[in-house]
């Protein structure tokens, strides 16, 4: 029986800086991703997604015309129309408020610093994660948000090890990836994840994925 041919992820890129746009495209293509279009504005990105089969949109947060939050507005527009494609936002700055809006859009979203473009494996893995419906938050942003945790926050119920597991969940790691990173057995990680969900009072729900809600709790967005 012939091996099944797996089609590459189809990605649209939007960034007003030509050199960075080309750099993102080069990194993604080097990681086996097909870049179907590379444009300079959020509106152009939305048109590409509307007229092409796209798995993931990778776009800058600050683009013309106002250079404020056009990328997040594009994300919110996609979700408002029911689009489930993965969306990875890139920014020069670790801005917790931006991360909260991005994660508030639900599953299949991510927020990374642009400096990760120089880390091909990190960028490609983030694209793959959001394509699969996972969430990714840059480690620097996670660190800033963790510092905001209040003593009466439900996160205070977690052990140090559980906190480490949750932080890796927020960065888009699967249970297997967490196990490798923390040098734990997969069953141990699964036990920690169950404990985290219980301690955060996240009940089973047909409307929400508990793993995403746990990450949103970490980010202070619930």
C-alpha angles and dihedrals in degrees: 000000000000118000114259113254111234114211116226120249112269112226135184118205127203125185128136092218106086097203094049091045090054090045092054090048092050093049093048094046089049087056093054097263121137112227106206095183141359115201139167107233141044092241091055089049091053090051091051091051091047094052103034139052102256128172099186138015117209112192145160118251096220113052138140138331101030101005091221117101107333092134093055090045088054090050091050090048091053093050091046089059091050096254112159098189118131114262123198116189120202126202140175090223137055097236114171092197090059091048091053091054092046094049090043087067088072134233125357096041135116143182121204136166114249090239087075087073085080088058102067096185092051093050095045092046090051090052091049091048096053090043087059092050096261128132129239129193124179112253092236091057092046089053092052093049094047089057088060092061111126124220090245093049117118087238087072087072091067124094119235090258092050090050090053090051092049092049090054090048088055089053090057100258119153120224088263092051091049090051091053094045096048094035092240133137117260092241090053091053091049089052091051092049092051090049091050092052091048095048091049090052093238107162126196111274133175090217100052138040108233093214091058091046090053090054090048089052089055089051093049092243101122 
